[in-house]
Amino acid sequence: MAAEILAGDDAGILAECIDLASYEPSLPTEKNIRAGAAKVVEIVAEKQPQLVAARLRDLLPALSVQEPQTRWAIIRTMGFCAPLNSAVAREAVPFAERYLKDKEGLCIANSADLFLGDLGAVSIEDARVVFPLLKRSMGNPLRNKEDWLLEALASVYGNLDAPDRKHAQAFTEGWLDSSRKSTRARALRLLSLPES
């Protein structure tokens, strides 16, 4: 379905998926409908965020459904669309904070971190809002979460002030000797970013 939407074949599918992402939120039996619709929306938002950005507000209820699959797809959608609709994306920050605090699992925590990085990349003001949450993540990262946290830090890095950059650098330096090549590459990339 996402491929059809991206090809411009049927905009009605996207509208329906946006509506279905929070379909019958109190019914656990409908979780597959919500999660499937949310995944379609996420794929479209990643490739063509302008198709989704105007309807971000309609997706906010999906951030409160029970199943994490829907929530992690929609919080990522918020990040992909943040540069085009930062006002609504900011309303998703408390949800990301809760996902990180509740430690429901790696996928939702990674999505929350990536969202915070995307939003923090929009402006210095947004970076000031999200960086304390990213600092909390840095202080207690879930196992195998470091790659996505490093990605989030690289996104927000250009909007951080000097003390926050130093904090991000100190965290990043701790991953330079990681056994994972992808982690080392992300750490090196972040440490090579310009200071201003």
N, C-alpha and C positions, 0 to 999 in steps of 0.2 A: 504493500500500500504506500509506503514512504516513497518508493521509486516512482510510482504513478504520480504522486503529488509533486515530487521534484521535477518530473518531466512536464508538468503543467497540464496533465490530463484531466484532473478532477479536483478542484479546490474544495468541493463539498465533502470529500473524504477527510480532509484536514479539520474542517469545522466539526464534523461528527466525532473525530478522535479527540479533539479538545474537550468536547462535551462529555465524552465517555470516560475520560481520565478520572473524573470524580463521580461516575455513575453509581448510584445506590451505595454511598460510602459506608453505610452501617451494615451492609450485607456481605459477610465474608465469602459467600458463594459467588459473588460477582467480581472477585479479585482478578481473575484472568482477563476479564473484559477491560477492567481499568488498567492493568499492567500492560496489556497488549496495545491499547490505545496510547498510553503514555510513552511507550517505546517508539511508536510511529512518530509522535510529536517530537520526541528527543532527536531522532534521526533527521527529521526535516529541519529542526532548529539548528542543528550542527552545520548542515550544508547551506541552508538558506534562512537565516534567522529572521529576515524581514517578513517572511510568510507567517511567523508565529508571534512576533514581538507585540503587535497591536492587541493580541488577545491574552497576554500574560495574566491579567487580572482574573480571567476566567479559569486559569489553571491553579490559582492559589488554593482552592479547596482540596485539590489533589495532594497537597503537601501534608494533609492531616489524615489521609486514609490509613487503614491498618497495615497493609502489606508494604514492605520496604521497596519492592521492585518498582511500584508506581512512584513512590516518593523520590527514589534516587534518580529516576528518569526525568522527573519534573524539576528537581532542584538543578540538575545539569542544564535543562532547558532554560531555566532562569539565568544561568550563567552565560549560555550562548547568546541570549537575547539582551543581556545587561547593557551592552553599548547602545542599543537601540531603544531601550525602555528601562532606564535605570531606576526611575521612580517606583515602578512596580517591583522590579528585582530587589530593591532595598527591603521591601515588605517580606521577602523570603529569608532575610538574615536571622530572625528569631527561630525559624524552622531549622536552619543549618546549625545554629547554636545548640538546639535541642538534640539533633541527630548526633552531634559530636559528644555531647554530655552523656547521652543514654548509651553510647557504645553498642549499638545494635548490630554492628558488623562492618566488615571491611568495605563492602561496596557502597553502602550509604555514607560511611565516613569519608571515603575517597571522593564521592560526588559532592559532599558538603564542602570539603576543602577546595576542590576545583572550582565550585561555584564562588566561594569567597575570593579566590584568586582572580577569577573573571570580573567580579564586581569591583574588587580593589584596583583593577587595572583601568577602570573607567575614569577615576579622578582621585586627587589627593585626599579629598574629603571621604570618599568611599574607602580608600586605603586605611584611613584612620579608624573607621568603623570596624573593618574586617580583621585588621592585623592582630588585635588582642585575641580574637578567636583562633587565628592561626598560631599565635604564640602558645595558646593552651594546647593545641594539637602537637606542637613541637615539644612541649614539655612531657607529653605522655602519648607518643605515637603507638598505634596498634601495629602489630607485626605485619610486615610487608606493605605498610602504608606510606613509607618514606618516598617512594617514587612520585606519588600523586601529590604529596605535601610539597616536595621540591618543585613540581610543576606549578602548583599554586603560588609558591613564593616567587618563582621566576616571573609569573604574570604580574604580580602586585609590586615587584621590586622597584620599578621605575617611579612609583608614587610614594615610596617610603621616605621618611626623614632619616637622617644619619644614624641616630641610635637604633632605630628599627632595622635599618640595613645591616648594622653590625650584629644585631641579634640573629637575623636571617643568615648572615655569613657564618657565624659561629655554629649554628645548627648544621648548616650545609657542610662545613669542614669535617664534621663528624662522620660524614658518609663518603669521604674521598677514598677510604680503604675498604669499602663495602665489597663483599664477595660477588655482588651482582653487577655486571657490566652496565646495565641500564641505569642503575642508581649512581654509579661513579660518573657516567656521562652526564646525567642530569645535574649532579653536584658541580662538575667542572663547568658546565654551561652557565649555571647561576653565578658561580664565582667569577666568570669572565664578563659578566654584564657591566656596562659602564656605570660609574657612580652618579652620573647626572643625566 
